[in-house]
Amino acid sequence: MTAQTLSQDLYDVIARRRDVRAEFSGEPVDLGALRRVLEAAHHAPSVGHTQPWDFVLVFDDQTREAFAEHVETERQTFAAQLDGERRERFERIKVEGIRESGLGVVVTYDPDRGGQHVLGRHAIADTGLYSTCLAIQNLWLATTAEGLGVGWVSFYREEFLADLVGLPDGVRPVAWLCLGPITELQEVPDLVRHGWRGGRTLDEAIHVEGWRA
C-alpha cells in the first residue's frame, strides 16, 4: 500500500466519522479492536509529554443504567429551556446510546499529571485539557477505521460522573464515550438531518492575516 493510499484512507475516515447514537447494534465490542483504539488514543500528542488522560471502561449494566437515567434528567432540563418548534425538533433528536452501545469509555483529565512545572503549560493552563481532547479525537478516528462507532455524551454534571466511576479528587471527567459495533454510519450528521443546525463552509472559517468578519 502506497503512502498516497494511506493518506487518502485517513481523509476518508475523517469524512466518515459521526457522532453515533441510534446506530449501535448492541453486540459486544471486540477486545482486540478496543485495545487498538485505546493505543491510538494514547499516542496523541500532549503538552510536556504529560499524557494527562485516563480511560475508565464501563461495561457494567447497572452503572450504565444509572448514568443513562442521569442523562435523561439533564436532557429534560435542557428541553424545558426551549420553546415551540425548537423544543419539538429537539425532542426528535436522540442524544445518547448509553444502553445500546454496551460500553462506556470515560476519558478523564488530571491537571496534576507532570507536576507543578509542565513544559509548555505555564502561559496557557488549558493545554493539558486540549491534549486530552486530542486523545479523544485519535480514539474516535481509530474507532471509525475499525468499523465501530462512538457517541460523545455531554448531557451530564461532572460531579455526578466523577462520583459514579470513583474518580480521585481533582481528576475531571472530560467525556463519556459510547463505543461499540454499529449497523451503519449516517452520511449526514444527526443535527443537520434533524434541522437543528447546519454547518459552515470552510471558506467561512478561514481568516488571512487577521480576523475578518
Secondary structure, DSSP 8 states (H G I E B T S, - for coil): --HHHHHHHHHHHHHH--B-SS-B------HHHHHHHHHHHHTS--GGG---EEEEEE--HHHHHHHHHHHHHHHHHHHTT--HHHHHHHHTS----HHHHS-EEEEEE-TTTT-S--TT-SS-TTHHHHHHHHHHHHHHHHHHHTTEEEEEE--S-HHHHHHHTT--TT-EEEEEEEEEEBS---SS-HHHHTTS-----HHHH--SSS---
